[in-house]
Amino acid sequence: MTEAEIRDAIMTSLLTVAPEIPPDEIDPAKPIGPQMDVDSIDFLNVLMGIAERTGVEIPERDYAQVQTVDDTVRYVVAHLRA
């Protein structure tokens, strides 16, 4: 997967959970939770969507590493290559 495909997979997962948020209003450098009003259950659903779309599962111990869209892209890229 390319970085653009990974970013699209992450955005699709986010927008599945919070479809009322316009994609162009999501700042990839800001934490996802506060800007999209995503609670812990929604966050888990986003992570499951990312795993389904990319094949990269994000364990609970790594949640702090995937707080923004940009962080999540970097995490998935690193773990796809690992």
LINTARA-V27721 format. One record per residue. N is the residue number from 0. PSI is psi as a letter, one per 30 degrees, with the letter a starting at -180 (NA if undefined). Layout:
N_PSI, N_PSI
This chain:
0_k, 1_l, 2_e, 3_e, 4_e, 5_e, 6_e, 7_e, 8_e, 9_e, 10_e, 11_e, 12_e, 13_e, 14_f, 15_e, 16_e, 17_i, 18_f, 19_f, 20_k, 21_k, 22_e, 23_f, 24_f, 25_j, 26_j, 27_f, 28_f, 29_l, 30_k, 31_e, 32_e, 33_e, 34_f, 35_g, 36_h, 37_k, 38_a, 39_e, 40_e, 41_e, 42_e, 43_e, 44_e, 45_e, 46_e, 47_e, 48_e, 49_e, 50_e, 51_e, 52_f, 53_f, 54_g, 55_j, 56_k, 57_j, 58_l, 59_e, 60_f, 61_g, 62_e, 63_f, 64_f, 65_h, 66_f, 67_l, 68_e, 69_e, 70_e, 71_e, 72_e, 73_e, 74_e, 75_e, 76_e, 77_e, 78_f, 79_e, 80_f, 81_NA
